[in-house]
């Protein structure tokens, strides 16, 4: 029996490099199908066809592809390739950015349904409150920029009654206060984890939502 067990273990060990090879190089593997390999080559978050993706884990990206609708308004703290991704799927996207040079780069390639706002980086100041300057409510808010705890606190009041907020990198202890605050306001958390484009670590994004929300979760 021990001999048979050793042979089985030996066979598994022999096939392990082949599985690694397939994961890294085969066109049908997870890394290629999601665009992770292409993202690594191009040093930016894109799918297998080269289209822009949010720099969030692939479980969240799959959810956004499925649940974002053309009649939704999106607000984003921190602009980038994600802004282009949302603009392709939503009615409009408003994004605030503290880096003027990066903002200018995105502005050059932004379609007409994107509104970009510059706001200097601060803590519990104008940056986190920039969402209120638009005098609108949003179906989806993505917190993926600076001062995230205060951005979550401010953004909850700018959501539509069925709106959903996404806090990226929610595994960080520094953002635990934001999650506790949202739950005290009646929001439920749903954590999704996985690999990010170009990333190697397990990353988490937490969705904060109420019953009868626009994502039907």
C-alpha positions in Angstrom: 0.0 0.0 0.0 2.8 2.4 0.9 4.5 1.6 -2.5 1.3 2.5 -4.4 0.9 5.7 -2.4 4.4 6.7 -3.1 3.9 6.1 -6.9 0.7 8.3 -6.8 2.6 11.1 -5.0 5.4 10.7 -7.5 3.0 11.0 -10.5 1.4 14.1 -9.0 4.8 15.7 -8.5 5.7 14.9 -12.1 2.6 16.5 -13.5 2.9 19.6 -11.3 5.3 21.4 -13.6 3.0 20.7 -16.5 0.2 22.4 -14.7 2.3 25.4 -13.9 3.4 25.6 -17.6 -0.2 25.5 -18.7 -1.2 28.2 -16.2 1.6 30.5 -17.4 1.6 29.9 -21.1 -1.5 28.2 -22.4 -4.1 30.5 -24.0 -7.0 28.9 -22.2 -5.5 29.3 -18.7 -6.9 31.6 -16.1 -4.0 34.0 -16.4 -4.5 34.4 -20.2 -8.3 34.4 -20.2 -8.6 37.1 -17.6 -6.0 39.3 -19.3 -3.6 39.0 -16.3 -0.7 37.9 -18.6 -1.3 40.8 -21.0 -1.7 43.2 -18.2 1.7 42.2 -16.9 3.3 42.7 -20.3 1.7 46.1 -20.8 2.0 47.3 -17.2 -1.6 48.3 -17.0 -5.0 46.6 -16.2 -6.5 45.3 -19.4 -8.4 42.2 -20.5 -7.3 39.6 -22.9 -8.3 41.8 -25.9 -6.4 44.9 -24.5 -9.5 46.7 -23.2 -9.2 48.7 -19.9 -10.2 47.1 -16.6 -10.4 48.4 -13.1 -7.4 47.6 -11.0 -9.6 45.3 -8.8 -9.7 41.6 -8.3 -11.2 39.5 -11.1 -14.2 38.4 -9.0 -15.3 42.0 -8.7 -14.6 42.7 -12.4 -16.9 39.8 -13.3 -19.6 41.2 -11.1 -19.3 44.7 -12.5 -19.4 43.4 -16.1 -22.6 41.6 -15.2 -24.4 44.2 -13.0 -23.5 47.6 -14.4 -26.3 48.9 -16.6 -26.5 51.7 -19.2 -29.0 53.7 -17.0 -26.6 53.9 -14.0 -24.6 56.9 -12.8 -21.2 56.1 -11.3 -18.9 58.2 -9.0 -15.3 57.2 -8.6 -12.7 58.3 -6.1 -9.5 58.0 -8.2 -9.6 57.9 -12.0 -7.8 55.7 -14.4 -8.4 52.7 -16.7 -11.3 51.8 -14.5 -13.0 55.1 -15.4 -13.0 54.0 -19.1 -14.3 50.6 -18.1 -17.3 52.1 -16.2 -18.0 54.7 -19.0 -18.3 51.8 -21.5 -21.1 50.3 -19.3 -22.9 53.1 -17.5 -24.8 56.2 -18.4 -22.2 58.5 -16.9 -19.1 58.5 -14.7 -17.8 61.3 -12.5 -14.3 60.8 -11.1 -12.3 62.9 -8.7 -8.5 62.8 -8.9 -5.7 64.5 -6.9 -2.8 64.0 -9.4 -3.1 66.7 -12.1 -0.7 65.0 -14.6 -2.6 61.7 -14.3 -5.9 63.5 -14.6 -4.7 65.1 -17.9 -3.7 61.8 -19.3 -7.1 60.3 -18.7 -8.9 63.4 -19.9 -7.1 63.1 -23.3 -8.7 59.6 -23.9 -12.0 60.0 -22.0 -15.3 59.7 -23.9 -18.1 62.2 -23.6 -19.9 60.6 -20.7 -17.0 61.1 -18.3 -16.7 64.1 -16.0 -13.3 64.6 -14.3 -12.8 66.7 -11.2 -9.5 67.8 -9.9 -9.2 68.1 -6.1 -6.0 68.3 -4.1 -5.1 65.5 -1.7 -6.2 66.1 1.9 -7.7 64.3 4.9 -11.3 64.7 5.9 -11.5 67.8 3.7 -12.5 68.8 0.2 -11.4 65.6 -1.5 -13.7 63.2 0.3 -16.5 65.8 0.1 -16.1 66.4 -3.7 -19.0 64.0 -4.3 -21.4 66.5 -2.8 -20.2 69.3 -5.1 -22.0 67.6 -8.1 -25.4 67.8 -6.4 -26.3 64.4 -7.7 -27.0 61.0 -6.3 -25.2 57.9 -7.7 -26.2 54.3 -8.3 -22.6 53.1 -7.8 -19.7 54.7 -5.9 -16.2 53.2 -6.1 -13.8 54.2 -3.3 -10.3 53.5 -4.7 -8.4 56.7 -4.2 -7.2 58.7 -1.2 -8.6 59.1 2.3 -10.8 56.1 1.9 -12.4 56.0 5.3 -13.7 59.5 5.0 -14.7 59.0 1.4 -16.9 56.0 2.4 -18.5 58.1 5.2 -19.3 61.0 2.8 -20.3 58.8 -0.1 -23.0 56.9 1.7 -25.2 60.0 1.7 -24.7 60.5 -2.0 -26.0 57.1 -3.0 -29.5 56.5 -4.5 -31.8 54.5 -2.2 -30.8 51.4 -4.0 -27.2 52.4 -4.6 -24.1 50.2 -4.0 -20.6 51.3 -2.7 -17.4 49.4 -3.4 -14.4 49.8 -1.2 -11.2 48.4 -2.8 -8.3 46.9 -0.8 -10.8 46.4 2.0 -8.4 43.8 3.6 -6.4 46.7 5.0 -6.9 47.2 8.7 -6.8 51.0 8.1 -10.1 50.7 6.3 -11.9 48.7 9.0 -13.5 51.9 10.4 -15.2 52.6 7.1 -16.8 49.1 7.1 -18.0 49.5 10.7 -19.5 52.9 9.9 -21.3 51.6 6.9 -22.8 48.7 8.8 -23.9 51.0 11.6 -25.9 52.9 8.8 -27.6 49.7 7.8 -25.4 48.6 4.9 -24.5 45.0 4.5 -20.9 43.9 3.5 -20.1 41.4 0.8 -16.3 40.7 0.4 -15.0 39.4 -2.9 -11.4 38.2 -3.1 -8.9 37.2 -5.8 -6.0 38.2 -8.0 -5.8 41.7 -9.5 -4.4 42.5 -13.0 -0.6 42.5 -12.7 -0.9 41.5 -9.0 0.3 38.4 -7.1 -1.4 38.7 -3.8 -4.9 37.9 -2.6 -6.9 41.2 -2.7 -10.3 42.0 -1.4 -13.0 44.4 -2.4 -16.1 44.8 -0.2 -19.4 45.8 -1.6 -21.7 47.8 0.8 -25.4 47.6 0.0 -29.0 47.6 1.3 -31.9 45.4 0.5 -33.4 46.0 -3.0 -30.1 47.3 -4.4 -29.3 48.0 -8.0 -27.0 45.0 -8.2 -29.7 42.6 -7.0 -27.5 41.1 -4.2 
